Amino acid sequence: LTADLLRSRLDLSLVDVFQNGVKVYVLPKMLNKGCAVRRMKEKLASERTGRQSLVIAAGDSEFDLSMADEADIFLSPSALKKQDFRKACESGRKVLFSAESELFSDFVLRYVSEICRKK
């Protein structure tokens, strides 16, 4: 079955359908990486009263996009530029893309290293 066929037959208000290469994922709407980031932020907030946390998430597929809506900064490869990050940006979150010529893992390591050096 292709992802498009599943999308046409399933109730998309209840599930998300992702295709990553040859794999197809069907997950309940409430079971995604964005929910995990939100729960982590809530836990950090309850444990770190008075101290603010900065949550940086990185994702390289459509399966990871829900993290952009919850993390303070979302790092993404240039290949995902065509995805809709409007919700994340309207919420004041930053979405940063690697250069097309740069390995995504190198981009993530460089960015996180720069943040750590500034602290």
C-alpha positions, 0 to 999 in steps of 0.5 A: 500500500502506498501512503497516498492510498492510505491517506485516501482511505483513513480518517486523517483527523485521527491518524497521520500517515508518513512515508520515509523511503519505502517505509509507511507509518500510520500513527494516532495523532496524539502519538508523535515526536511533538507530543514527546517534546511538549511532555519533556518541556513540561517536565523540565519546567516543573523541575527547574523553577526559575530557570528557563530551558532551551529545547533544540530538536533536529529532524530529517524526515516528515515524521519529525516535523511535529517537533518543529511546533514544540521545540524552541529551535528546530534544525532541518536539512535543506531537503525539507524546505518545501514542508509547511513550517508556518505553524511553528514560525507563527508560534515564535519558534525558529526553523533553521536549515542546513546548506544544501552542500552540508551534511545534516549531521555536521550542521546539527553538531556545529549549531549545538556546539556554537550554542554551548560555547555561548553559554 
